[in-house]
Amino acid sequence: MQPQFAPRWRALSRYEIVLIVVVAAALCVYLPIVVRRSAMQGFGDVQVFFRAGWAVWTGYPLYQVADHHGWTYHYPPTFALLMGLFAYPLEGFAKPNWALSLPVSVGVWYVISAIAMLAALDLWAKGLQRFAPQPLDQGGWNGWWLLRIGPLLALLPFFGDGLGRGQLSALVLLTMVAFLVLYVRGRIYMAACALAIGFTIKLFPLALLIFPVLRGDLRTVLATLGFSAVFLFVVPALCLGPSEVVTLYSAMWTEHLSGIMTGVPNPKIADEITFTSYDMLSIGAMLARIAAGGLPATDTLPRFATAGQLGFDAVFLIALVWIGHGRFWRLNGPQPQPAEALLIGGAILAAALPVMLSVSQPNYVAFAAPLVAVVQFETWRRTGRVDVVPALVAWGGVMWFGMIATEGGIWQPLRVIGLATPALIALLIWGLVCLRRAAAPT
């Protein structure tokens, strides 16, 4: 039975109208600012992707081409192929006839990213709404809008960071949300395709494959691997040839990923990535900064910080698997039906990525939006009423202040700790509590 959630066009209160107008205005006003800063002032990362689109379609070495900062492309070649429309050449090279101008490319990419962000929030809200209790008192708030606007407002600076830099976080979030929602709905192959697309853009969404693996769902695992093989190897091979694909992946691993994953990059990559900078959110980066009382002398993670990172990751995954037993997986006997507990588990894992990954900047905090929605939704369930959650408002305030403190250097100790990192850990604990309360499906 479909839950009685408030229709989206139910008469909205003036507070709801103000929130919606603020978000819409922020997205619209930010567009010309992003175009100016990216296309004219060289701000952000977007030229990395546009240069990669030029390189892969013109034969220039993909993993050697750099943007105006000297930053290079770290991702699989398939995504570079998709950037062909935005191809932006190195100085002294001609722009391909098919490519858009840089200002238009930046604007179009911003719109695509914003649509992906809103689509992810809407799809996730639809997934949660299926498990809303009945009746749920709407009070003075429209639950349909608040379930979508709430997480966006709580994390708006971090979403804005991704949009402003032209980063891929909104697209990756959409693929992860699509996988979880479709998997719970039983649309196995569509879910596998969504996860494979995310894996094609960036490698870490494959972490969500832990759920079908725990459930012994070999069909979903094989389908995901099959789609991934098509997107990562077959498509590039058809465009570039098999030998070129082998060469590209060899360069991607040796020149980029091996050092990034170990925290000890080669000198070229070390010049591009500071593993311990103030805006790095990982546990290892936080530990390294605290031990040094600021930025460490070297850009690589010290051994104790790497050990602390691995220890946190292990403890977190053990807690997630242990609490999830009987809720989204079972060691013996028939597996529970994919239901709300699996959505909660997926939201927790997605929110943990910013503190688990060795390279994790503020735009990755967007991955916590599904868990913010889960916490909000669980509070409504417990109170029986749709309303603003004061604790989440306070948490969102801490996140906003943490972003401002990191970027503006308000108080040095806050920059050293990185306020968003402990706040995300608190949210993860909150999410594990929600998972513990979730009813075990039959």
C-alpha positions as CSV (number, residue, x, y, z in Angstrom):
1,M,0.0,0.0,0.0
2,Q,1.4,3.4,-1.0
3,P,2.1,5.6,2.1
4,Q,0.0,8.7,2.5
5,F,2.8,11.3,2.0
6,A,1.8,14.9,1.4
7,P,1.4,15.7,-2.3
8,R,4.2,17.8,-3.6
9,W,1.8,20.6,-4.6
10,R,-0.2,20.7,-1.4
11,A,-0.5,24.2,-0.1
12,L,2.9,25.1,1.1
13,S,3.7,27.2,4.2
14,R,5.6,30.5,3.7
15,Y,8.6,28.8,5.4
16,E,8.6,26.0,2.8
17,I,8.2,28.4,0.0
18,V,11.2,30.5,1.3
19,L,13.4,27.4,1.5
20,I,12.5,26.2,-2.0
21,V,13.0,29.7,-3.4
22,V,16.4,30.0,-1.6
23,V,17.7,26.8,-3.1
24,A,16.4,27.5,-6.6
25,A,17.9,31.1,-6.5
26,A,21.2,29.8,-5.2
27,L,21.5,27.3,-8.0
28,C,20.6,29.9,-10.6
29,V,22.8,32.7,-9.2
30,Y,25.7,30.3,-8.8
31,L,25.7,29.4,-12.5
32,P,27.2,32.6,-13.9
33,I,29.6,32.8,-11.0
34,V,30.9,29.3,-11.8
35,V,31.2,30.1,-15.5
36,R,33.1,33.2,-14.8
37,R,35.4,31.6,-12.3
38,S,36.0,28.4,-14.2
39,A,36.2,29.7,-17.8
40,M,37.8,33.1,-17.2
41,Q,39.7,32.8,-13.9
42,G,40.7,29.1,-14.1
43,F,39.1,28.1,-10.9
44,G,38.1,24.4,-10.2
45,D,38.8,21.0,-11.7
46,V,36.6,21.0,-14.7
47,Q,39.4,21.6,-17.2
48,V,40.9,18.3,-16.1
49,F,37.9,16.5,-17.6
50,F,37.6,18.7,-20.7
51,R,41.3,18.3,-21.4
52,A,40.9,14.5,-21.0
53,G,38.1,14.6,-23.5
54,W,40.3,16.4,-26.0
55,A,43.3,14.1,-25.4
56,V,41.5,10.7,-25.7
57,W,39.8,11.8,-29.0
58,T,42.9,13.3,-30.6
59,G,45.5,10.7,-29.6
60,Y,47.4,12.9,-27.0
61,P,48.5,10.7,-24.0
62,L,45.5,10.7,-21.7
63,Y,47.3,10.3,-18.4
64,Q,49.9,12.9,-19.2
65,V,47.7,15.8,-20.4
66,A,47.3,18.5,-17.8
67,D,45.0,21.4,-17.2
68,H,46.2,25.0,-16.6
69,H,47.0,24.1,-13.0
70,G,49.2,21.2,-14.0
71,W,46.6,18.7,-12.7
72,T,46.1,15.4,-14.6
73,Y,43.3,13.0,-15.2
74,H,43.0,10.0,-12.7
75,Y,39.9,8.2,-13.9
76,P,39.1,5.4,-16.4
77,P,39.3,6.2,-20.1
78,T,35.5,5.7,-20.7
79,F,34.6,8.8,-18.9
80,A,37.1,10.8,-20.9
81,L,35.4,9.5,-24.1
82,L,32.1,10.9,-22.8
83,M,33.8,14.3,-22.4
84,G,34.3,14.6,-26.1
85,L,31.7,17.3,-26.5
86,F,33.5,19.4,-24.0
87,A,37.0,18.8,-25.5
88,Y,39.3,21.7,-24.5
89,P,42.8,21.5,-26.1
90,L,46.2,22.5,-24.7
91,E,47.4,25.9,-25.7
92,G,48.8,25.9,-29.2
93,F,46.4,23.1,-30.4
94,A,43.3,23.6,-32.4
95,K,39.8,23.1,-30.8
96,P,37.9,20.2,-32.5
97,N,35.0,21.3,-34.7
98,W,32.6,19.3,-32.7
99,A,33.5,20.8,-29.3
100,L,31.7,23.5,-27.4
101,S,33.5,26.7,-26.3
102,L,34.9,26.6,-22.8
103,P,32.3,29.0,-21.2
104,V,29.4,27.0,-22.8
105,S,31.0,23.8,-21.7
106,V,31.3,24.9,-18.1
107,G,27.6,26.1,-18.1
108,V,26.3,22.9,-19.7
109,W,28.4,20.8,-17.3
110,Y,27.1,22.8,-14.3
111,V,23.5,22.2,-15.4
112,I,24.1,18.5,-15.9
113,S,25.6,18.2,-12.4
114,A,22.8,20.2,-10.8
115,I,20.2,18.0,-12.5
116,A,22.0,14.9,-11.3
117,M,22.1,16.2,-7.8
118,L,18.4,16.9,-7.7
119,A,17.6,13.6,-9.4
120,A,19.6,11.7,-6.8
121,L,17.8,13.5,-3.9
122,D,14.4,12.8,-5.5
123,L,15.1,9.2,-6.3
124,W,16.3,8.5,-2.8
125,A,13.3,10.2,-1.2
126,K,11.0,8.1,-3.4
127,G,12.8,5.0,-2.2
128,L,12.3,6.0,1.5
129,Q,8.7,7.0,1.0
130,R,7.7,3.4,0.2
131,F,8.5,2.6,3.9
132,A,6.6,5.5,5.5
133,P,4.3,4.6,8.4
134,Q,0.6,5.2,8.1
135,P,-0.7,7.6,9.3
136,L,2.1,10.2,9.4
137,D,0.9,13.6,10.6
138,Q,2.1,16.2,8.2
139,G,1.6,19.0,10.7
140,G,2.7,22.4,9.2
141,W,5.3,20.9,6.9
142,N,5.1,19.1,3.5
143,G,6.9,15.8,3.9
144,W,7.4,15.4,0.2
145,W,9.4,18.6,-0.1
146,L,11.2,18.4,3.3
147,L,12.5,14.9,2.6
148,R,14.3,16.4,-0.5
149,I,15.1,19.9,0.6
150,G,16.3,19.0,4.1
151,P,19.5,17.0,3.1
152,L,20.3,19.5,0.4
153,L,20.2,22.4,2.8
154,A,22.2,20.6,5.5
155,L,25.0,19.9,2.9
156,L,24.5,22.9,0.6
157,P,28.1,24.2,0.9
158,F,29.5,20.8,0.0
159,F,27.1,20.3,-2.9
160,G,28.1,23.8,-4.0
161,D,31.8,22.9,-3.7
162,G,31.3,20.1,-6.1
163,L,29.2,22.2,-8.6
164,G,31.7,25.0,-8.4
165,R,34.7,22.9,-9.1
166,G,33.0,20.9,-11.8
167,Q,33.6,17.7,-9.9
168,L,31.8,14.4,-10.5
169,S,30.3,13.9,-7.0
170,A,26.7,14.6,-8.0
171,L,26.9,12.1,-10.9
172,V,28.5,9.4,-8.7
173,L,25.9,10.0,-6.0
174,L,23.1,9.5,-8.5
175,T,24.6,6.1,-9.6
176,M,24.9,4.9,-6.0
177,V,21.4,6.0,-5.1
178,A,20.0,4.4,-8.2
179,F,21.8,1.1,-7.4
180,L,20.4,0.9,-3.9
181,V,16.8,2.0,-4.8
182,L,16.6,-0.3,-7.8
183,Y,18.1,-3.2,-5.9
184,V,15.5,-2.9,-3.2
185,R,12.8,-2.8,-5.8
186,G,14.1,-6.0,-7.3
187,R,15.3,-4.5,-10.6
188,I,18.5,-6.4,-10.5
189,Y,19.9,-5.7,-13.9
190,M,19.1,-2.0,-13.9
191,A,20.7,-1.7,-10.4
192,A,23.8,-3.5,-11.7
193,C,24.0,-1.2,-14.7
194,A,23.7,1.9,-12.5
195,L,26.5,0.7,-10.2
196,A,28.7,-0.2,-13.1
197,I,28.2,3.3,-14.5
198,G,29.3,4.8,-11.2
199,F,32.3,2.4,-11.2
200,T,33.2,3.6,-14.7
201,I,33.3,7.2,-13.5
202,K,35.1,6.6,-10.3
203,L,36.3,3.3,-8.8
204,F,35.0,3.5,-5.2
205,P,31.2,3.1,-5.8
206,L,32.0,-0.6,-6.3
207,A,32.1,-0.7,-2.4
208,L,28.3,-1.0,-2.5
209,L,28.8,-4.4,-4.1
210,I,29.3,-5.6,-0.5
211,F,25.5,-5.9,-0.1
212,P,24.8,-8.5,-2.8
213,V,28.1,-10.2,-1.9
214,L,27.0,-10.6,1.8
215,R,23.6,-11.8,0.6
216,G,25.2,-14.4,-1.7
217,D,23.4,-12.7,-4.6
218,L,25.7,-14.0,-7.4
219,R,23.4,-12.8,-10.2
220,T,23.7,-9.2,-9.1
221,V,27.5,-9.5,-8.6
222,L,28.0,-11.1,-12.0
223,A,25.7,-8.6,-13.7
224,T,27.6,-5.7,-12.2
225,L,30.9,-7.1,-13.2
226,G,29.5,-7.8,-16.7
227,F,28.3,-4.2,-17.2
228,S,31.5,-2.9,-15.7
229,A,33.5,-4.9,-18.3
230,V,31.4,-3.5,-21.1
231,F,31.8,0.1,-19.9
232,L,35.4,-0.1,-18.9
233,F,36.9,-2.3,-21.6
234,V,34.5,-3.1,-24.5
235,V,33.4,0.5,-25.2
236,P,36.9,2.0,-25.1
237,A,38.2,-0.9,-27.2
238,L,35.6,-0.2,-29.8
239,C,36.5,3.5,-29.9
240,L,40.3,3.3,-29.4
241,G,41.4,-0.3,-30.1
242,P,42.3,-3.1,-27.6
243,S,46.0,-2.4,-27.5
244,E,45.4,1.3,-26.7
245,V,43.1,0.4,-23.9
246,V,45.7,-1.9,-22.3
247,T,48.2,0.9,-22.6
248,L,45.9,3.4,-21.0
249,Y,45.0,1.2,-18.0
250,S,48.6,0.4,-17.4
251,A,49.4,4.1,-17.3
252,M,46.4,4.8,-15.1
253,W,47.6,2.3,-12.5
254,T,51.3,2.9,-12.5
255,E,51.2,6.7,-12.8
256,H,48.1,7.4,-10.7
257,L,46.1,4.9,-8.8
258,S,48.9,2.8,-7.1
259,G,50.2,5.9,-5.3
260,I,46.9,7.4,-4.5
261,M,45.6,4.1,-3.0
262,T,48.7,3.6,-0.8
263,G,49.0,7.3,0.2
264,V,52.6,7.4,-1.2
265,P,52.3,8.8,-4.7
266,N,55.1,9.4,-7.2
267,P,56.5,12.9,-7.2
268,K,54.4,14.0,-10.2
269,I,51.1,13.1,-8.5
270,A,52.4,14.3,-5.1
271,D,52.6,17.8,-6.7
272,E,48.9,17.6,-7.5
273,I,47.5,16.0,-4.4
274,T,48.2,16.9,-0.8
275,F,47.0,13.9,1.3
276,T,47.1,15.9,4.5
277,S,45.8,19.3,3.4
278,Y,43.2,21.1,5.6
279,D,40.4,20.2,3.2
280,M,41.2,16.4,3.2
281,L,38.5,14.7,5.2
282,S,40.0,11.2,5.7
283,I,40.7,9.8,9.2
284,G,44.4,9.4,8.2
285,A,44.7,13.1,7.1
286,M,43.1,14.2,10.3
287,L,45.4,12.1,12.5
288,A,48.5,13.4,10.5
289,R,47.5,17.0,11.0
290,I,46.7,16.6,14.7
291,A,50.1,14.9,15.3
292,A,51.9,17.7,13.4
293,G,49.9,20.5,15.0
294,G,49.2,21.7,11.5
295,L,50.2,20.6,8.0
296,P,52.9,17.9,8.2
297,A,56.3,18.5,6.6
298,T,55.6,16.0,3.8
299,D,52.5,15.5,1.7
300,T,52.3,11.7,2.3
301,L,50.5,10.0,5.1
302,P,52.8,8.8,7.9
303,R,52.6,5.2,8.8
304,F,50.7,5.7,12.0
305,A,48.1,7.7,10.1
306,T,47.7,5.0,7.5
307,A,47.4,2.4,10.3
308,G,44.8,4.6,12.0
309,Q,42.9,4.9,8.7
310,L,42.9,1.2,8.0
311,G,41.9,0.5,11.6
312,F,38.9,2.8,11.4
313,D,37.8,1.4,8.1
314,A,38.0,-2.2,9.5
315,V,36.1,-1.3,12.7
316,F,33.4,0.6,10.7
317,L,32.8,-2.2,8.2
318,I,32.7,-4.8,11.0
319,A,30.1,-2.7,12.8
320,L,28.0,-2.3,9.6
321,V,28.1,-6.0,8.8
322,W,27.4,-7.1,12.4
323,I,24.4,-4.7,12.9
324,G,23.1,-5.5,9.4
325,H,23.0,-9.2,10.1
326,G,19.4,-10.4,10.0
327,R,18.4,-7.0,8.6
328,F,19.9,-6.9,5.1
329,W,21.8,-10.1,5.1
330,R,21.9,-13.5,6.9
331,L,24.8,-15.9,7.3
332,N,22.6,-19.0,7.3
333,G,19.1,-19.6,5.9
334,P,17.1,-17.6,3.4
335,Q,18.2,-14.0,2.9
336,P,15.9,-11.2,4.2
337,Q,13.9,-9.5,1.5
338,P,15.7,-6.3,0.3
339,A,13.9,-3.6,2.2
340,E,14.5,-0.4,4.2
341,A,17.3,-1.9,6.2
342,L,19.3,-2.3,3.0
343,L,18.7,1.3,2.0
344,I,19.9,2.4,5.5
345,G,23.0,0.2,5.2
346,G,23.8,1.6,1.8
347,A,23.3,5.2,3.0
348,I,25.7,4.6,5.9
349,L,28.4,3.1,3.6
350,A,28.0,6.0,1.2
351,A,28.3,8.6,4.0
352,A,31.4,6.8,5.3
353,L,33.3,7.1,2.0
354,P,34.5,10.7,2.7
355,V,36.3,9.6,5.9
356,M,37.4,6.2,4.6
357,L,39.1,7.2,1.3
358,S,42.7,8.5,1.5
359,V,41.9,11.3,-1.0
360,S,38.6,12.9,0.0
361,Q,37.8,16.6,-0.4
362,P,34.6,18.5,0.6
363,N,32.6,17.7,-2.5
364,Y,32.6,14.1,-1.4
365,V,30.5,15.0,1.6
366,A,27.5,15.1,-0.8
367,F,27.6,11.3,-0.4
368,A,26.2,11.8,3.1
369,A,22.9,13.2,1.8
370,P,21.0,9.9,1.7
371,L,22.0,9.2,5.4
372,V,20.8,12.7,6.4
373,A,17.4,11.8,4.8
374,V,17.4,8.5,6.6
375,V,17.9,10.1,10.0
376,Q,15.3,12.7,9.2
377,F,12.8,10.0,8.1
378,E,13.5,7.8,11.1
379,T,12.8,10.7,13.4
380,W,9.5,11.3,11.7
381,R,8.7,7.6,12.2
382,R,9.4,7.7,15.9
383,T,7.5,10.9,16.5
384,G,4.7,10.1,14.1
385,R,5.0,13.7,12.7
386,V,6.7,15.4,9.8
387,D,8.7,18.3,11.2
388,V,12.1,19.9,11.2
389,V,14.6,17.8,13.3
390,P,16.4,20.2,15.7
391,A,19.4,17.8,16.1
392,L,19.8,17.7,12.3
393,V,19.6,21.5,12.1
394,A,22.4,21.7,14.7
395,W,24.4,19.0,12.8
396,G,24.0,20.9,9.6
397,G,25.1,24.1,11.3
398,V,28.3,22.3,12.5
399,M,28.9,21.2,8.9
400,W,28.4,24.7,7.5
401,F,30.7,26.2,10.1
402,G,33.3,23.4,9.5
403,M,33.4,24.3,5.8
404,I,33.8,28.0,6.6
405,A,36.4,27.3,9.2
406,T,38.4,25.1,6.8
407,E,38.2,27.4,3.8
408,G,38.5,30.7,5.8
409,G,40.9,29.7,8.5
410,I,38.7,31.1,11.3
411,W,40.5,29.2,14.1
412,Q,43.6,27.2,13.4
413,P,42.7,24.2,15.7
414,L,39.4,23.7,13.7
415,R,41.4,23.6,10.5
416,V,43.8,21.1,12.0
417,I,41.0,18.8,13.1
418,G,38.7,19.4,10.1
419,L,35.4,19.8,11.8
420,A,33.5,17.9,9.1
421,T,35.4,14.7,9.8
422,P,34.2,14.2,13.4
423,A,30.8,15.4,12.4
424,L,30.5,12.8,9.7
425,I,31.6,10.1,12.3
426,A,28.8,11.3,14.5
427,L,26.4,11.0,11.6
428,L,27.6,7.4,10.9
429,I,27.0,6.4,14.5
430,W,23.5,8.0,14.3
431,G,22.9,5.9,11.1
432,L,24.1,2.7,12.8
433,V,21.5,3.4,15.5
434,C,18.8,3.8,12.9
435,L,19.9,0.5,11.3
436,R,19.8,-1.2,14.7
437,R,16.2,0.0,15.2
438,A,15.1,-1.1,11.7
439,A,12.8,-4.1,11.7
440,A,14.2,-7.3,10.3
441,P,12.3,-8.1,7.0
442,T,10.9,-11.5,6.6
